[in-house]
């Protein structure tokens, strides 16, 4: 065994994109398990719940692979794990790990930091002073609670004046956004005291940097420096100049006379406005050159007055910043106190609370030592993923967890830390991630480990198992321009592990907006041209059967990923273009429910049911797929109604026309239900029982199912928390912007993935498009953060008050640097083909930091071609035996495809290995001749039965199952088959065999392996029911069909293997075996024999 595996060496790994970061984490865990580390001694912290689930899945797959491997395969794996010439004991241990893990009550903990904090706070609820059954606020719920606190505070008499003063500075909606922005930036401050103190320090700095910092009354100072007589003399000389000079002189004399006699903000503003542009900036030229020369000849220096006026205005702006910042902070404090009170009274915590309260618990002088003592024996080996995206507060929490690693009672070799990250992929600054914090805590960790006699090893992984050589060369060339020795891209170099495979980088010419077209017309914009160009290229590939380079097969939609910098107008444009070309696309990875057409139709229906005289809502329903009334019929109804409502006219015409009568009856039926059913039941009835979901899917596509089902789920959740009020639900949904996240990472789904770069973190695709590459990202404010305090500066002149320009410059530098890291993440999602597109900015020009500029510069240097910008730049390396995917310049490539060498070589003799038997194969073989629909029907039925609950929840289970079935792909399951499946489920759960599911604990779809007569048996059992009190176990195998005696005999051997395996695990229990025939609702029992 290698030395670094025997003493639990702690490591910090810098892992470039595609270098096997997850592999390293799994490898580390496996190494610990092989050294007899208990499952519950290992804690793996990931950035997202999805990453935690994926990591646990990968671990189980590896353990299963070991369980089924031959001795030679297992020896090779053990060599990679650091065990040289592994003995039989090590091999047996590796094989047994899978079974041990499946049956162990204690598991490796894969979780996020927030998930870990939630668990700790529940465990130590008393010590943390929180309710043990607290709930965690989701982002949407947090915003809703904050709005509730805002409304409450705004209505109190103490804050009415405060609110009025703030509304004079900005609009009420913008004020609400500012206050919510302060809450979302809580990673900048820990508590209100800190926020107030640091803000006052910033305000003191603003005042101290003013030229007139010692002048208490800048107005009187200006009048003393420039009395009215002096200004009148200036005006006299200006009146001899141009018309604009004369106008300035007349207005200046009038307004300054008033200001001198009554110096106040209003009279001063009239004076200063003469020297400001419409955008609020000082005019570059005050008077004409002729007038300026005249003033100089007469000893009148206009610039002196202007400079003093500028100094006064600087002082006024600084005072205004101080005043409104204090006003905003005061209102925020009042709202936050009430917000915290609401959380406390309802037993709620937000995500920031989880981190802060856990830190307070661990740092508590009274409770911290006790809590760490209780955790000490459970936290032996800590693994941290995505270290670069960890905020300062989260690093503080990690350091608190590590505190007991460095006590004198702890042997340095007994505990370990394993951190994986990549500074080049730090893209979550909006959540508090900062490379400065990462460097700081990395230094602290190294120093603490060194002082405890336990060095932490640093490794760099720069070999990519994802991207081919041309992609990596292009990436290196872009970022090698960064000469900052302390930056993440200094001397960047990637090495590909995908040798012999080609790749391509193509930069498309920028699309231009037509001058004759209104730039606000999205249908004719350059963005639409880009979307259409991408969709057309993909459509051509799919139609022509263009082949994928590395896999030598036709390109499929799942091979393509379109990445966006941000969600905006282009995302829906791209989705519409794909739909127009009939290319499967799941839509955007995030969706605002209120923007979905089907959801708006459904909401219109509910609004009509609440108020039948709502003509607009009724018209929307009639035009929706639910009714799909003819345009002329609707126009006729609207024009002929006179003083009647549209609903009244529809009822009148329904007495004459049969088609309208059916619509009226349907709406009457729903109106009669409103007062007697809950909102959830009403929406469920519309979608499921009345076929609304199918109608919307048929009209708008399968991607419509997700938002409609999310609407139904949210309706149920709202109903549980707030009661069954349709009016309240409709109002709540109308007044809250609800955004849903959609998982687009499933490689089994054959559709184009359209998502943001942030959403694509950890994903990859053979072909990647980057369409929106010309945006210039700027620091706009109006809230500026410095050292945990804030400043509010909204006007252009206020933003010129020190130290705000310095803060802006620093912020802009951070934005530009993160934009480069975001580009790195985007580029490295591509496995072998990368296409970069864009459109000319509607205003201004691209900066050197725009993605397109950086890519264009690198490609020009790589292809040594400064040719026509109207043609694509292509950098590629495609072996001759591959064909290109892109229908550009194909004539330049040899498309011959010689037979591979292995066809002419003799077959290598196979080494004898343990035979693997899968007893479930008989059924699979019998289904190979079935059509695709039958296979899909069986797999869907099994999938639904995996989630079979206890009998008390069967009605709800059936409702959800109906929704799940309705939303399934119509191409794979016809409407009649869907109805049949629904009926079979209902019959099953109301039949005599339903008593089975009351027999004890349920285990759905568990996998196992066992060795019989030198053969490895791998199987999966549909359902295990165990009653520990009765010492009784039932093994149930589902068969989606009618009872068949001959088929039962064929399955008997398979089920005997299952039974003997379970009996070996529970020798004291009595094992029953049953085959449940779904369609026949019959249970066939088999006797377990030797």
C-alpha positions, -999 to 999 in steps of 0.1 A, spaced: 0 0 0 13 35 -8 23 57 20 -2 85 13 -30 59 15 -19 45 49 -18 76 70 -49 95 57 -28 123 41 -49 155 38 -49 169 3 -59 201 -15 -65 195 -52 -67 221 -80 -88 203 -106 -92 219 -140 -124 214 -160 -128 178 -171 -99 165 -151 -119 140 -130 -128 160 -99 -157 137 -90 -134 106 -97 -109 120 -72 -135 123 -45 -149 89 -51 -114 74 -52 -107 91 -18 -138 76 -2 -131 41 -16 -96 43 -2 -109 52 32 -134 23 31 -107 -2 22 -89 9 53 -118 0 75 -131 35 80 -168 34 90 -194 48 67 -206 74 91 -171 87 98 -170 102 63 -187 135 55 -187 148 19 -198 183 14 -210 193 -21 -222 226 -36 -257 214 -46 -281 186 -36 -280 173 -72 -242 170 -69 -246 151 -36 -270 127 -52 -248 121 -82 -218 115 -61 -236 89 -40 -249 72 -72 -214 71 -86 -200 55 -54 -227 28 -54 -220 21 -91 -183 16 -83 -190 -6 -53 -214 -27 -75 -187 -29 -102 -163 -43 -76 -188 -68 -64 -192 -82 -99 -156 -79 -111 -132 -108 -119 -101 -112 -98 -80 -97 -125 -102 -66 -129 -104 -62 -92 -66 -65 -88 -61 -37 -114 -85 -15 -95 -68 -22 -63 -34 -13 -79 -50 21 -89 -61 25 -53 -25 21 -40 -26 -16 -31 3 -33 -48 -2 -70 -53 -34 -71 -32 -40 -102 -11 -73 -121 -11 -83 -103 21 -83 -69 3 -101 -84 -27 -128 -99 -5 -131 -67 14 -136 -47 -18 -162 -72 -30 -181 -71 3 -183 -33 5 -213 -31 -18 -234 -55 3 -222 -39 35 -232 -5 22 -266 -16 11 -276 -32 44 -258 -8 67 -280 15 88 -253 41 88 -243 57 56 -217 81 42 -231 115 45 -233 133 12 -248 167 18 -245 205 11 -233 229 38 -268 241 42 -281 205 46 -254 198 72 -263 230 91 -300 220 90 -291 186 105 -269 201 132 -294 227 143 -321 201 146 -298 179 167 -287 208 189 -319 228 187 -319 236 224 -283 248 223 -290 268 191 -322 284 205 -342 273 175 -374 252 172 -364 216 165 -391 213 138 -381 246 121 -388 250 83 -363 265 58 -375 293 37 -371 288 -1 -361 320 -20 -397 326 -31 -411 322 4 -384 345 18 -393 372 -7 -430 368 2 -423 370 40 -400 401 34 -428 417 15 -452 410 43 -428 426 68 -424 456 44 -462 462 42 -466 459 80 -438 485 87 -450 508 59 -484 511 76 -470 521 110 -472 558 119 -435 558 130 -423 551 94 -447 570 73 -425 601 72 -394 579 66 -411 562 37 -423 595 22 -387 609 23 -374 578 5 -401 578 -21 -390 614 -29 -356 599 -38 -368 570 -59 -400 552 -69 -418 528 -46 -411 496 -67 -374 506 -69 -373 511 -32 -387 477 -27 -360 462 -49 -333 481 -31 -345 468 3 -347 432 -10 -313 436 -25 -299 445 9 -314 413 24 -300 391 -4 -265 406 2 -265 393 37 -232 376 31 -218 411 31 -228 416 68 -235 394 97 -259 414 118 -276 448 119 -251 463 143 -222 454 119 -241 468 89 -249 500 107 -214 505 120 -196 497 87 -221 519 68 -214 549 91 -176 544 85 -182 546 48 -203 577 52 -177 594 73 -152 586 45 -175 602 19 -176 634 40 -139 635 48 -129 633 11 -149 663 1 -130 695 -7 -153 715 16 -153 689 43 -148 716 70 -175 739 57 -208 734 76 -228 756 53 -216 753 17 -242 778 4 -230 807 26 -194 797 16 -202 800 -21 -219 834 -16 -190 847 4 -166 836 -23 -187 849 -51 -210 877 -41 -238 888 -63 -219 919 -76 -191 896 -88 -215 873 -106 -233 902 -122 -200 914 -137 -195 879 -152 -230 880 -166 -224 915 -182 -194 902 -202 -213 870 -212 -242 891 -226 -219 903 -254 -213 868 -266 -234 842 -285 -271 837 -281 -264 807 -257 -240 828 -237 -266 856 -234 -292 831 -223 -269 817 -197 -261 852 -184 -297 862 -181 -307 829 -163 -276 830 -140 -283 866 -129 -319 858 -122 -313 826 -103 -282 837 -85 -300 868 -72 -327 846 -57 -301 822 -43 -281 851 -27 -312 865 -9 -325 831 1 -299 803 0 -317 770 1 -316 737 -18 -344 748 -42 -327 781 -52 -293 764 -54 -307 737 -77 -319 764 -101 -284 777 -103 -266 744 -107 -291 732 -133 -277 758 -157 -244 739 -158 -257 703 -160 -267 682 -190 -300 662 -191 -282 632 -178 -271 652 -147 -234 656 -156 -215 689 -158 -214 704 -192 -179 702 -208 -182 737 -223 -198 766 -203 -194 795 -226 -181 801 -261 -144 807 -268 -150 843 -278 -168 850 -245 -141 831 -226 -114 854 -242 -134 885 -233 -137 873 -197 -99 867 -195 -92 902 -209 -113 918 -182 -98 898 -154 -129 877 -149 -122 840 -146 -153 820 -151 -135 787 -143 -129 799 -107 -167 803 -101 -173 770 -119 -148 751 -98 -161 765 -66 -196 757 -77 -184 721 -84 -170 719 -49 -203 730 -34 -221 705 -55 -197 678 -44 -205 686 -8 -243 687 -15 -241 653 -33 -221 639 -4 -247 652 21 -274 637 -1 -257 603 -2 -254 604 36 -290 614 41 -306 589 19 -283 561 29 -292 567 65 -329 568 55 -327 536 36 -307 519 64 -333 530 90 -362 516 70 -343 484 63 -336 480 100 -373 484 109 -383 459 83 -356 434 91 -365 434 128 -401 426 119 -390 401 93 -369 383 120 -398 384 144 -421 368 117 -395 340 111 -392 334 148 -429 332 155 -435 308 125 -404 286 133 -387 296 101 -350 300 91 -336 313 58 -305 299 42 -282 326 56 -296 318 91 -285 282 87 -249 292 83 -248 320 108 -266 302 136 -244 271 131 -213 293 133 -227 309 165 -233 275 179 -198 262 173 -182 295 185 -203 298 216 -182 300 248 -209 280 267 -220 254 241 -193 253 214 -169 229 232 -198 206 241 -211 205 205 -177 199 190 -171 171 215 -203 154 204 -193 159 168 -157 148 173 -163 111 170 -185 115 140 -164 138 120 -132 119 112 -128 125 74 -141 156 57 -143 160 20 -152 193 4 -162 198 -32 -163 230 -53 -141 249 -28 -139 279 -51 -176 286 -47 -175 288 -9 -183 321 7 -164 337 36 -192 327 61 -191 291 48 -153 290 51 -157 302 87 -180 273 93 -156 248 78 -128 261 100 -151 257 130 -157 221 120 -120 215 117 -111 231 151 -109 197 168 -86 184 141 -59 205 158 -63 197 195 -35 180 213 -56 149 220 -60 142 182 -35 121 164 -27 139 131 -30 106 112 -64 97 125 -84 125 107 -81 139 72 -93 167 51 -97 164 13 -106 196 -6 -112 198 -44 -117 230 -63 -107 251 -92 -101 289 -90 -107 291 -128 -143 280 -122 -153 304 -94 -185 320 -108 -208 325 -78 -197 359 -65 -234 368 -62 -236 342 -34 -204 355 -17 -177 334 -33 -144 354 -36 -110 341 -47 -95 364 -21 -113 345 6 -102 312 -9 -66 321 -9 -68 334 27 -84 303 40 -62 280 20 -32 296 37 -48 293 71 -56 256 66 -20 249 55 -6 267 85 -29 250 109 -21 215 96 16 223 95 16 235 131 -1 203 141 26 182 124 3 170 96 12 186 62 -16 190 37 -5 179 2 -13 201 -28 -19 185 -62 -28 201 -96 -49 181 -122 -46 195 -157 -54 164 -178 -88 167 -194 -109 135 -200 -136 156 -215 -124 179 -243 -104 171 -274 -71 188 -283 -84 216 -305 -108 227 -278 -81 228 -251 -56 245 -274 -82 272 -280 -89 276 -243 -52 278 -234 -46 304 -261 -74 327 -248 -63 327 -212 -26 326 -217 -28 363 -224 -34 367 -186 0 376 -172 -11 381 -136 12 356 -116 -14 355 -88 -44 349 -112 -60 316 -118 -50 315 -156 -13 322 -152 6 299 -175 -25 279 -182 -20 245 -199 -43 216 -204 -34 181 -216 -60 160 -233 -66 123 -225 -88 119 -256 -59 111 -280 -65 105 -317 -99 123 -316 -106 154 -336 -124 186 -327 -135 220 -341 -139 256 -329 -159 278 -352 -165 316 -348 -194 328 -368 -196 364 -381 -216 388 -360 -252 393 -370 -263 430 -375 -295 448 -368 -311 462 -400 -310 500 -399 -345 502 -414 -360 480 -387 -372 492 -353 -347 478 -328 -375 470 -304 -391 447 -329 -379 413 -316 -392 395 -347 -366 412 -370 -337 416 -345 -302 404 -348 -308 381 -319 -335 363 -339 -311 359 -368 -286 342 -345 -313 319 -331 -326 310 -366 -290 303 -378 -283 280 -349 -316 262 -352 -312 258 -390 -277 243 -385 -290 218 -360 -320 209 -382 -297 203 -411 -274 180 -391 -304 160 -379 -320 157 -413 -288 149 -432 -276 124 -406 -243 143 -400 -221 122 -378 -206 128 -344 -168 127 -346 -158 105 -317 -188 81 -316 -192 76 -354 -229 78 -352 -255 104 -364 -258 135 -342 -288 134 -318 -305 163 -301 -290 152 -267 -255 158 -281 -261 196 -283 -260 222 -256 -268 259 -261 -253 280 -233 -264 315 -223 -247 341 -202 -280 351 -187 -317 346 -190 -331 374 -211 -349 380 -244 -327 356 -264 -336 325 -244 -372 324 -254 -362 335 -289 -339 305 -291 -365 281 -278 -390 294 -303 -365 289 -332 -359 253 -321 -396 246 -319 -402 262 -353 -377 237 -368 -393 209 -348 -361 202 -328 -368 186 -294 -359 211 -267 -369 210 -230 -370 248 -229 -349 270 -205 -334 256 -174 -353 282 -154 -388 293 -161 -410 320 -147 -444 304 -144 -463 335 -150 -446 338 -185 -459 304 -196 -488 306 -220 -506 275 -207 -503 287 -171 -517 321 -181 -546 303 -198 -553 283 -166 -550 314 -145 -575 331 -167 -600 303 -163 -597 305 -125 -602 343 -126 -633 338 -147 -647 313 -123 -642 339 -95 -657 368 -116 -678 356 -146 -682 392 -159 -644 393 -165 -646 395 -203 -609 396 -209 -603 363 -190 -632 346 -207 -619 356 -241 -585 341 -232 -602 308 -222 -622 307 -254 -590 311 -275 -570 287 -254 -565 250 -264 -592 241 -238 -619 255 -261 -600 268 -292 -630 287 -305 -629 302 -340 -616 338 -342 -647 349 -362 -671 333 -337 -653 351 -308 -654 384 -327 -691 379 -334 -698 373 -297 -679 404 -287 -696 427 -313 -731 415 -307 -731 416 -269 -740 454 -267 -743 461 -229 -741 425 -219 -710 408 -206 -693 382 -229 -704 355 -205 -741 366 -208 -738 367 -246 -722 333 -247 -751 319 -227 -776 335 -250 -759 323 -282 -755 288 -266 -792 283 -267 -791 286 -305 -758 268 -314 -749 233 -303 -711 240 -303 -715 270 -280 -739 251 -258 -712 225 -249 -689 253 -239 -715 269 -217 -723 236 -201 -687 230 -193 -682 264 -178 -715 261 -158 -702 228 -144 -670 244 -132 -689 274 -117 -710 250 -97 -678 233 -84 -661 265 -72 -678 267 -38 -676 230 -31 -641 219 -40 -606 231 -30 -585 250 -55 -561 220 -59 -590 197 -66 -604 221 -91 -572 225 -110 -565 188 -109 -600 182 -123 -594 206 -152 -560 192 -160 -565 155 -155 -602 144 -155 -612 169 -182 -581 163 -203 -568 199 -201 -532 188 -198 -534 167 -229 -550 196 -249 -522 220 -239 -495 194 -247 -510 186 -281 -512 223 -289 -480 237 -273 -457 207 -271 -446 183 -243 -425 210 -226 -458 225 -214 -463 197 -190 -436 208 -165 -450 243 -158 -486 231 -156 -477 203 -131 -456 228 -112 -486 251 -110 -507 222 -97 -480 213 -70 -477 249 -59 -515 252 -56 -515 222 -33 -486 236 -12 -503 270 -9 -535 253 1 -518 233 28 -502 264 43 -529 290 38 -562 272 35 -585 263 5 -593 298 -8 -595 301 -46 -595 339 -44 -564 341 -22 -546 316 -44 -553 335 -76 -543 368 -60 -511 353 -45 -501 338 -78 -507 371 -97 -487 391 -72 -456 368 -69 -431 361 -96 -425 323 -94 -394 309 -110 -389 271 -112 -357 253 -118 -357 224 -143 -332 196 -143 -317 192 -178 -288 169 -169 -304 136 -177 -285 121 -207 -314 97 -214 -337 125 -225 -331 131 -262 -335 169 -265 -313 199 -270 -303 215 -237 -308 253 -235 -295 267 -203 -273 292 -186 -236 287 -181 -242 286 -143 -268 259 -148 -244 239 -170 -217 237 -143 -206 200 -140 -223 191 -174 -208 185 -208 -219 179 -244 -202 169 -276 -214 200 -294 -218 234 -276 -231 267 -289 -223 301 -273 -247 326 -289 -248 357 -266 -211 367 -265 -210 404 -271 -226 418 -239 -206 443 -219 -210 437 -182 -209 469 -161 -211 478 -124 -242 500 -122 -251 502 -85 -270 521 -71 -259 502 -39 -221 501 -34 -206 478 -8 -173 484 10 -160 464 39 -194 452 50 -211 486 48 -231 502 20 -235 535 2 -265 545 -19 -256 567 -49 -281 570 -78 -273 601 -99 -243 603 -122 -228 631 -101 -233 612 -69 -214 582 -84 -184 606 -89 -182 613 -51 -152 596 -35 -148 567 -26 -175 555 -50 -154 557 -82 -128 536 -65 -154 511 -53 -169 511 -89 -135 504 -104 -127 476 -80 -162 461 -86 -158 464 -124 -124 446 -122 -141 418 -102 -169 416 -128 -144 414 -157 -124 387 -140 -155 366 -132 -167 371 -167 -134 355 -179 -139 326 -155 -175 322 -167 -162 320 -203 -137 293 -192 -166 273 -178 -186 278 -209 -158 268 -233 -149 237 -213 -184 222 -215 -176 212 -251 -162 178 -257 -153 181 -294 -172 209 -312 -176 245 -302 -195 272 -321 -193 309 -311 -219 333 -324 -232 368 -315 -248 400 -326 -235 435 -328 -243 456 -297 -273 479 -303 -254 506 -284 -217 513 -283 -192 487 -292 -177 455 -278 -151 459 -251 -119 438 -249 -136 418 -221 -165 406 -243 -164 369 -250 -166 374 -287 -136 397 -288 -115 373 -267 -124 343 -288 -119 362 -321 -84 374 -310 -74 339 -300 -87 323 -332 -70 348 -355 -37 339 -339 -44 302 -340 -54 300 -377 -29 327 -387 -57 342 -408 -68 378 -407 -92 372 -436 -127 384 -442 -147 388 -411 -178 379 -430 -166 343 -431 -164 319 -401 -130 314 -384 -125 277 -381 -98 260 -360 -99 222 -362 -81 190 -361 -102 162 -376 -86 128 -384 -93 117 -420 -114 87 -410 -139 110 -392 -166 131 -409 -174 166 -398 -206 176 -382 -207 212 -394 -220 217 -430 -193 243 -437 -163 236 -459 -170 199 -459 -153 196 -493 -120 204 -476 -121 172 -456 -116 136 -466 -148 118 -457 -136 83 -464 -142 59 -436 -117 29 -438 -125 -2 -419 -109 -3 -384 -77 -24 -380 -92 -47 -354 -115 -63 -381 -85 -79 -397 -67 -90 -365 -72 -124 -348 -94 -125 -317 -75 -124 -285 -81 -154 -262 -104 -146 -233 -92 -151 -198 -114 -172 -177 -134 -151 -153 -164 -156 -131 -196 -159 -150 -222 -132 -142 -258 -144 -142 -288 -120 -143 -318 -140 -134 -342 -113 -145 -332 -119 -181 -360 -144 -190 -386 -116 -189 -363 -92 -208 -358 -118 -235 -395 -124 -238 -400 -87 -243 -374 -82 -270 -400 -90 -296 -425 -66 -282 -430 -32 -297 -415 0 -281 -449 10 -266 -451 -23 -246 -416 -19 -232 -424 17 -222 -457 6 -207 -439 -20 -185 -411 3 -174 -435 32 -166 -457 9 -145 -427 -4 -126 -415 32 -120 -449 42 -106 -451 12 -83 -416 21 -69 -433 50 -51 -462 30 -37 -471 44 -3 -490 31 27 -528 26 22 -537 58 40 -523 78 11 -535 57 -18 -561 83 -31 -534 110 -33 -510 84 -48 -535 76 -75 -541 113 -83 -504 119 -87 -500 87 -107 -526 100 -131 -507 132 -136 -475 113 -141 -491 91 -167 -508 120 -185 -475 138 -188 -457 109 -204 -446 110 -240 -476 106 -263 -454 90 -290 -445 61 -267 -478 57 -249 -511 62 -266 -542 77 -249 -559 43 -247 -528 28 -230 -527 57 -206 -563 51 -196 -556 13 -193 -527 20 -169 -547 43 -148 -575 18 -145 -551 -11 -137 -535 9 -109 -569 18 -94 -581 -18 -97 -549 -31 -81 -551 -8 -50 -587 -17 -45 -584 -54 -50 -579 -83 -26 -541 -83 -30 -538 -47 -16 -534 -62 19 -498 -71 9 -488 -35 12 -498 -33 48 -474 -61 59 -445 -39 70 -416 -17 58 -414 -13 20 -381 -15 1 -386 -7 -36 -363 -19 -64 -333 -30 -42 -303 -44 -61 -282 -73 -48 -254 -97 -58 -246 -132 -45 -222 -160 -54 -236 -194 -62 -213 -223 -73 -186 -199 -84 -210 -177 -104 -219 -142 -95 -256 -136 -94 -268 -100 -100 -305 -92 -95 -330 -66 -87 -362 -72 -67 -393 -52 -74 -405 -50 -38 -395 -64 -4 -420 -62 25 -406 -70 60 -424 -72 93 -397 -74 119 -422 -82 147 -436 -113 129 -402 -122 115 -418 -124 80 -405 -112 46 -424 -111 13 -406 -109 -20 -428 -95 -47 -421 -95 -84 -444 -74 -107 -455 -87 -141 -474 -62 -162 -498 -86 -179 -523 -114 -173 -517 -145 -152 -497 -171 -173 -489 -205 -158 -461 -213 -183 -445 -179 -177 -446 -185 -140 -426 -217 -144 -400 -197 -163 -397 -171 -136 -395 -197 -108 -357 -202 -110 -351 -165 -109 -374 -160 -78 -358 -189 -60 -324 -172 -63 -340 -140 -49 -355 -160 -20 -324 -178 -11 -304 -146 -11 -329 -129 12 -331 -160 35 -293 -159 38 -294 -123 50 -323 -129 74 -320 -166 85 -345 -161 114 -373 -148 92 -398 -167 72 -395 -158 35 -425 -158 11 -423 -154 -26 -450 -139 -48 -456 -129 -84 -481 -101 -87 -499 -100 -121 -510 -64 -124 -537 -68 -151 -552 -99 -135 -547 -86 -99 -536 -121 -90 -509 -131 -65 -491 -163 -74 -472 -177 -44 -441 -200 -46 -426 -222 -19 -390 -216 -11 -371 -249 -15 -335 -259 -15 
